[in-house]
Amino acid sequence: MTPSDTELRRTLGVGDAVVVGLGSMVGAGIFAALGPAARAAGTGLLLGLAVAAVVAYCNAMSSARLAALYPASGGTYVYGRERLGAFWGYLAGWSFVVGKTASCAAMALTVGAYVWPEQAHAVAVAAVVALTAVNYGGVQKSACLTRVIVAVVLAVLACVVVVCLGSDASDAGRLDVGVSTGAGGVLQAAGLLFFAFAGYARIATLGEEVRDPARTIPRAIPLALGIALVVYVMVAVAVLSVLGPAGLGRASAPLADAVRAAGAPGFVPVVRVGAAVAALGSLLALILGVSRTTLAMARDRHLPGALAAVHPRFQVPHRAELAVGAVVAALAATVDVRGAIGFSSFGVLAYYAVANASAWTLSSGPLRRVVPVVGVIGCATLAFALPVVSVVVGAAVVGAGAVAYGVRRWVASRSS
């Protein structure tokens, strides 16, 4: 292949990169993750959100520094490979691709559940096909669609906040941050809420398509994270003030239940539309991120080399995008993976642990290493504070990836 066959076109500016990150973070997670987190933490939900935000901040800062040095597709797969060695890069890439592929199917099924519950699987497959086609047409088209999605979702969330806080059902006494479930519950809630924060990775994985990455990426990542954090805090406070921790923990559709309890049942359909649009935004950005990491791993032959091809006209990894779309569509058609939040969080926390460890090698003094050290400890703590099933399955899948890497290396050494 010539360089033009394998290189992507740099078209995204700071605003585009921020929007892509927001499309992942201000997505279906805020509509779905608050309930499970409230069940885990009780009155400590806001503390769990704060812990998740601190860990996300450390991960974001580490990712921003590394992305400025290594502006290539693949994100932490590339950083781990360059700073820690081939195995750690591979393990980060494996954790990301497997965990986020499950997240893609979960988001697709969320779209189906809100749009047409009786035909959720069919709608999910249609959504995957449509968004894969959008991504195939070029990253700029994806960024434009994401702008529309983010605008709609932010408008819906703003209405939820206004309706809840402006209602007679709102009670500031329900915001008590006392820990009723112990530190374990708070940490588990933080791990579940981290699922919603992890979208800033999409900015780093698109590093090869960003203009002036050394300047753009370090600005875009903290901007996107900061906006998402403000939105999450406002929505969590508004919903808690109406439902309280116990009511929020029982809610299957927390935001819809909150506006209903606030005396605005006519707004429930709007929230449902907002949730469907948010899930579409998350799915669009997830497919972008997974396909770029697949591209990077295919370049190094950890995945089939054919997936490293770049379309000569659209300048996208078209084979990787089609492969990811096909796998996600198959999962969405056959398996109910809406409970994959914990599993996805485990994989992504493993991914960011490698990012922080890679960033640690960049620093020359103890003070400059505080952020990556806190990031590594935070990722490990939250990963193993997740529900037991998520930890067991996540560890098994990451372990399987490590075994596959070892077998591949052994076969290669025998062949040579």
N, C-alpha and C positions, 0 to 999 in steps of 0.2 A: 504493500500500500504506500502511496505517496503521502507526504505530510498533510495535504489537503483532504486526504481520505480519512485521516484520524484526528484532525484538530477541529475544535469548535470555534464558532465566531463570537467575538466579544461585542455584545450589543446592549447589555444591561447597565444602567446607571444606579446611583444610590437609591433614588426613589423606587425604581423597579425592584431592586434587591430587598428593600424594606417591605414592599408589598408582597413579594413571594414569601418572606418570612412570616408576615402577618397572616397570609392566607393559610399557612400551616398551623399557627398558634391560636389565632382567633377563629377557630373552626369548631368542629363538632365536639371537641374535648370539653369546652365550657358548657355545652348543653348536656353532656353525659357524665362527666367525671365528678361533678359536685356531689351527686347522690352517694356513690360508693365511698367517697372521701369522708362525707359526713357520717356515714355508718361506722367508719373506722375510727374517726377522731372525736365524734360527738361535739362538745363545746370547744374542742381544740382545733376545729377546722381551719380557722384563720391562722393559727400557729403553724399548721401543716402547710398552708399556702405560703407562709413566710419562709419556712425551711426549704420548700421546693424552689422558691424564687432565689434564695441564696445559692443553692447548688447550681441552678440554671445560670446565674450570673457568673459563677466561676467557670462553668463550662463554656459560656459564651465568650468570655475574655480570652480563655485559652485557645478556643477555636479561631477567634479573630486574629490573634497574633500569628498562629500557624498558617492561616489562610493567606495572610499578607506575604508570607515567605514562600508558600507553595500554592500558587494560584492555578491549580489543576483540578479537573473533575475527580470526585472521589472522596473529598473531605478527609475524615480521620483515617480512612484506609491509606491515603497517601502520606499523612503526617506520621502515622505509626510506622509505616515502611521506611520512611526517610530518617526518623529520629531514633527508633527503637529496634528496627530490624524487620525482615520480611514477615516473620510469623505474627508479630503483634499487629502489623498492618492488615494482614489477612484476617486475623481474628476480629478486628474492629469491623472490617468490611462484611464479614460473614454475619456478625451479630446485627449489623444494620440492615442488610438485605433481607435476612430471614424475619427479623422482628417487624420491619416496616412493610414487608409484603403482607403479613397478617393484618397490619393496621390498614393497608389499602383495602383489603377485602372487608374489614370491619366498617370502614367509612362508606364503602359502596352499599353494604347492607343497611347502614343507617339511612342513606338516601332512600332506598327501597321501602324501609319501614315507615318513613314519614310521608312519602309520595303516594304509595299504594301498598298498604300492609299485606293485603291478600296475595299480591304478586311481587313480594319484596325481592326475591332472587332474580326474577326476570328484569326488574327495574335496575337492580344492582349491576347486572351484566351489561345492560344498555348504557348505564352511566360510565362504566369502565371503557367500553368501546368508544363512546363519544369523546371522552377526555383523552384517551390515547391518541385519537385522531387529531385533537387540538394540539397536543404536544408534538406530534409528528410534523405539524406544519411550521414549527419553529418556536424557540423559547420566547420570542417577543410576543407572539400571539398568546402564549400561555400567560405571560405577565399582564397583557391587556385584559384578558378574561378574569384573572385574579383580582385586578383593580375593581372590577364591577362587583365581584363576589364579596370582597372585603367591605366595600361601601354598603352593600345591602345588609351584611351581617352586623356591622357596627351600628347601623341605623336601628335594626331590630333590638340589639342589646341595649342601646340607649333608651329605647322605649320601655323595655323591661325595667330598667333602673328607675325611670321616672314614674311608671305606673306603681311599682312596689313601694318606693320611698314616699310617694305622694298619697298613699292610701291610708285609711284609718286602721287597717290591719297591721301596719308597720309598727314595731315596738323595739326601741333601741336596747331594751333589757335582754333581748334574745341574742345579742352580740357578745355576751359574756365569753371571754377567752379562757376561762378556767379549764384545765385539762381533766375531763371526766373519765377518760379511758386509759390514762397513763401515757408515758412517752412512746411506747410501742404503737399505740393507736395513732398518735400524731405523725410518727415516722411513716407508718403505712399509708396514711392519707397523703403525706408529701410525695411518696413514691407513685401513688395513683395520679395525683395532680401533675406530676412531672410529665406524664403522657401528653398533657395539653401544652406544656411549655417547650417541648423539644423541637419545635418547628424551625428554630433559627439555624439548625443544621443544614436546611435546604439552601441557605445563602452560601455556606461554605462549599457544599457539594457542587454548586454551580460556578465555582471559582474560575473555571476556564471560559465562562461566557460573560464575565463581568468586565467592564471597562476600567482600566487603572485599578486593578484589584488591591494593590498595596494601600491605596487610599480609600477605596470604596467599601471593601468588606469590613475593616475595623470600624467604620462609621455606621454601616447598615445593621450589623448584628446587635450592638447595644441599643440602637434606636428602635428596632423591631421588638426586642425583648422588653424595653421600657414601656412602650405603648401597650403591649400585651399585658404586662403586669398591672398597669393602671386599670385596664378594662376588667381584668379578672377580679381585682379587689373590689371594684365598684359593683360588679354583678354579684359576687359572693356576699357582700354586705347587704345588698338590696334583697336578695332571696332569703338570706338568713333572718332578716328583720321581719319577714312575713311568715315564713314556715317554721323558723327555729331549727336547731340541730336535729331534733328527733323527726320532725316533719320532713325536713330535707333528706334525711337518711332513708325514709320510707318512700320517697317520691321516685316513680319510674321515669317521669319527664319533668325534672325539677323546675325549669323555667316556665313551662306551661302551667304546672300546678301552682307556682307562685303568683302568676298574673290572675289565675282563677281565684285563688284565695284573697287576692287584693281587690276583688270585686270587679274585674274586667274580663269576664269569660269571652266576650266578643273578640278579644285580642289573641286568644289561644291559637286560632288558625294562622295568624301572622307569625307567631312564635314557631309553629310547626314548619312553615315555609322557610323561616330563617334558619332553623336547624338543618333542613334539607340542603339549602344553599351553602351553609357552613360546611356540611359534610362533603359537598362537591368541591369546595375550595381546598379542604384538607386532602381529598383524594387527588386532585390535580397536582398539588405541590408534592405529595408523597410519591406519585409516579415519576415526577421529575427527578426527585432525589434518589430513588432506588435505581432508576435507569442510568444515572450518571455514575453511581458507585459500581454498578454492574459493568459499565464501560471501562472504568479504571481497572477493575479486577480482570476483565477480559484482556486488556492490554498486557497484563503480566501473566496471562495464561492460567490464572486461578479459576477462570470460567472459560468456556469455549471462545477461541480467538475470533470467531466470526462475529461475536457480539461487540467487537471493538470498532466496527465500521461506522463511519459518519456519512450521512447523506450529502452528496455533492451539491445539491441545490438548497436544502433547508438547513444544512449544517447542524443536524441533531444526530444523536446515536440511535438511528432509526431501528436497527435490529434489536438493540437492548430494550428500547421502548416497546416494540412489538412483543418481545419475549416476556417482559414484565407484565404487560397488559394481558397476554394470554394466560399466564399463571394466575393473576389476580381474578380474571373473569372466571376461570375454572373453579377457584376457591369460592368465589361469591355465588356461583351457580349450585354448588354441592354441599357446602359446609356453613354452618352458622358460627361465625367467629366474632360475634358482637361482644363476647366476653373476653376478648384478647387484650384488653387494656393492660392487665398485669404482665402478661407475657411480653408484649411490646415494650413496656417500660423496662423490664429486666434486660432485654437485648440492647436497648438504647442507652441504658445506664452503663452497661459493659463497654459500649462504643465510646461514651464520653470519658470513662475511666482511662482508656487508652489515649484520648485526646489530652487530658490533663497530664498524664505521665509524659507524653511527648512534649508538652509545653514546659514541663519542669526542666527538660534538658536545654532549653533556650536561656534560662536565667543564670546569672553569674553570682548572685548574692542571696542570702537567706530571706530578706524582705521581699524580693521579687519572686520568690518561690512560694509565698504564702497562698496565693490564689490557686495554683495547680494542686498544692498539697491538700487544701480544703476541698477542692473539687474531687480529687481521688477518694478521699475519706467519705465525702458526702455521697458520691455515686455508689460506693461499696455498701455504705450503711442503708441507703434507701433501697438498693437492689435486694438485700437480704431481709428487709423489713416488709417486703411485699407479701401477699397471701402465699401460704406454703405451696399450693399447686403451681402458682406462677413461678416461684423460685425453683421448684423441682424440674418443671418442664423447661424453663429457660436455661438452667444449668445443663440439662441433658442435651439441648440443642446446641449450645455453645461448645460443650464437650465433643459432640459429634463432629462439629466443624473442625476442631483441633485434631481429632483422630483422622479425618479425611485429609487434612493437610500433611500429617505425618506419613500416611500411606502413600500419598502422591509423591512426597520427597523420596521415600524408600524405593518406590517403583522407578523413579527417575534415576536414582543412583545406581540401581541394578542394571538399568538399560545402558547407562554410560560405561 
